[in-house]
């Protein structure tokens, strides 16, 4: 009798403990984990502004009678150029691809550089000064450069885009008259027509999302621009008469810049619509 009573008590206690556990489970329901936050999309438009440095140079070759105004030709092709600071402003739009290509970004842009890069234009000729032939030169300043191009980027890490770009470019120079290099005295001749130059460029860089301001990026970029060959005819600055000397000039410009980029839509991921 006592044995049956003991089993009854044990069974009652076991069932009571199981009921309490089930009640506890019912009073503390498990919460589902929060959904993953979608990554921001690179699709959208932006403005950018920054500073940088420009280095340009010319490869120069002279053809002609080599006798106008007491000048003589030198034999070899020469190189001259200049360098200085620039400020860049611009903007563009990007489109992030989808599916298996979702880490790729394509876009278009336009930039303008306010440039103060000073240097020299050194023709392949010498001038007769006081019975002796002296090298001649001219002061040159690069004033501004425009770019219109396209780029292709790859999202290497969340918030980090690496890219290459290419397109059309045009740069503007201002040039003074030629002078005898040894004495600094004007000689009355010049090679006009070099003011505006059009060509192509290629480049590349990175954009990194700054964590302390949503939508603000730091861009670092290098560009190489070629403005092809230009044939410049020498003139007498007093009479405007051509001397017959023609200088073939090939201009190359290289820039390195750091810019801040403000993306309008950063932080607004694409939401699928049904």
N, C-alpha and C positions, 0 to 999 in steps of 0.2 A: 504494500500500500504506500509506504513511504517512497519507494522507488518511482512508482507512477506519479506521485505528487511532485517529486523533484523534476522529472522530465517535463511535466506540465509547466512548472515555473520557468525552467530554462527556455522552453519554446516561446512562452509569453514574452520573456525579456528580449529574445532574439528578434521576434517580430516587431517589438516596440522600437528597438534600435534601428532596424531597417526602415521603418516608417519615418523616424526622425531624420534619417539621412536623406530620404527622398523629399521630405518637406524642406530641408535646408537647400537641397538642389533647386527646388522649385522657387524658393524665395530669393535666390541669387543667380539669375539667368546669365549665361555667357554672352559677351558682346562680340560682334563680328569685327575683325580688324578694319581700320579705316582704309578706304581705297587709295591706291598709289596716285600721287600728284603727277599729272602729265607734264612732260618737259615743255618749256616755252618753245614756240615756233619761231624760226628765223624769217618766215614770210612777213613782209611788210616793208616800210620805207624808213629812211633815217636822214639825219643831218650830221655833218662832221666839220670839225675845225681843228687845226693844229699848226705846228711849226716844224721846220726842217732845214736842210742844207742842200744847196745845189752846186754841182761841179760840172762845168761845160768846157769843151775844147774844140778847136778847129784844126783839121788837116788842110793845108793850103798849098796850091801849086799854081805858078804863074805862067801864062802864055801871052804872046804878043810881040810887038817890035822892040820892047824893052828899051825904048829910047825917049819916050815922051817926058819932057820936063827935066831932062838930065838924069833920068833913072837908069839903072842897069839891073839885069836879072841876076839872081843867085840860082844855083843849080838845083839844090835839093828841096824836097817837100819839107815844109816846116810845120810845127804844131804850136799853137798858142791857145790861151783860154782864160778862164776866170772862175771865181767861186764866191759864195756868200749865202746869207740867210734867206729864208722864205717863210711866208705864212700861207696856209692852205685853208680854203673853205669849199664845201661841196655837199652833195647829197646823192641819194640813189634809192633803189628798191631791190629787194631780194625775194626769191621764191624757193622755199624748201620743198624738195621732191618727196614723194610718198612711197610706201611699200618697201621693197628691198633697196631702193635708192634714197631712203629717208635721211641718210647722213650727208647727202649732197645738196648744195645750195648754188643757185645760179642767179645772176642779177646784172643790172646796168647802173651806171653812175656818170656824173659829171663833176669835175673839180676845176678850181682856178687857184693858181699860185701867185701871190704878190711877192716878187723876187727883187732882191738887191744883191746881185752877183756881179762884181766888177772884175774886169780883166783887160786884155789887149787883143787887137787885131794887128798881126805882123805880116805885111806882104813880103813876098820873096823878091825884094828889090832893095837897092841902096840908092842914096841921093847924093849928088855932088854939092858939098857944102865947103866953101873956101878952098876949092881945089882938091879936096879929099872926099871919097865916097863914104857915107855913113849909113848904117841901118836905119830904117824908118819903122814907125809903129803908129797906132791910133788907140785911144782909150775907148773902151766898150763897157756897156752896162746891160745886163739882162734884166728886163723890167717885169715881165709877166708871162705865165704859161697856162694854157687851158688844156683840159683833157676830156674826152668823151670815150667811154669804153664799156666793156663787159667783164665779168669775173665769174670764176667757178671755184667754189669752196667745198671743203670737207670738214665735218664736225668731228674733230679729233677727240675731244672730251666735252662733257656738258658745259656749255658756256665758253667754249674755245673753238674758234673757226680758223682754219688755215686756208689760204686761197692764192690763186694766180689771176692776173688780169692783163688785158691788152686792149689797144684801140688807137684812135687818132689823137694827135697832139699838135698844138701850134704855140710857138714862143716868139717873143718880141724883144729886140735889142735896140738900143740907141748908141750911135757911134760918132765920135768926134773926128776932126780932120787929122791927116797924117802929120807927123812931126819927126824931126831928126832925133833918134834915140839918145845920141851922145850929148846934144845941147838942149833938147826940148824945144827947139825952134820950129814953128809951123813951116811947111814946105809948099802949101797951097794946092794940095791934091787930096782926093778922097775916093773911096769905093762905096758909093751909095747903093741902095737896093737890098741891103742885108737886113732891113728892119724886121720884116715878118717872115717867119719860116714855118712850114708845115711838114709833118712827118708822122711816124708811128712810135708806139711805146709798148713795152712789156714790163711786168713787175710781179710782185707778190708780197705777202705779209701774213699777219695774224691779227685776230680780234679776240679780246679777252673780256668777259663780263666782270665788271667791278662789283664786289659783293656789297659795298656800302651804299649803292644807289641803283635802284631798279631801272633797267633800261639803258644804263650808261656803260660804254665799252671803251677799252684802250686799244687803239690800232697802231701797229708798227709796220712800215712798208718801205720797200725799195722799188725804184723805177729806173728803167733805161730807155732813153728816147733818142731816135736817130732822125735827123732832118735832111738827110740826103745831100746831094751836091748842088751848089748854087754857083753860077758863073757871074761874077761881079766885074763890071767895067769901070776902070779908073777915069775920073774926070778932073779937069782943072776947076777948082772951086771959084775962081774969079770969072772965067769966061764960060764955063760949062761945057767946054770942048773936050771930047774923048781923047785920051792919050794913046789908045790902042792896046794898052795893057789890060788883060783879063785874068782875074784871080779866081781859080776854082776852089770853092770852100765846102768842106763837109763838116757839119756841126753835130756833135754828140753831147747829150746832157744826162747826168745821173743825179738822182735825188734820193734822200733818205728822210722820212718824216715820222713824227709821232703825233697822233690825233686823238681827240675825244669824240666818240660817236654816240649820238642819242637815237635809239630805236623807238619809234612811236608805240609799237604794240608789244614790246618785250614783257613777258609775264602774262600774256593772254593766249593760252594754248588753244589750238583749233579744237572745236567741239563738233563731233559728228551729228548730223541732222538726219532724221528719218521721216 
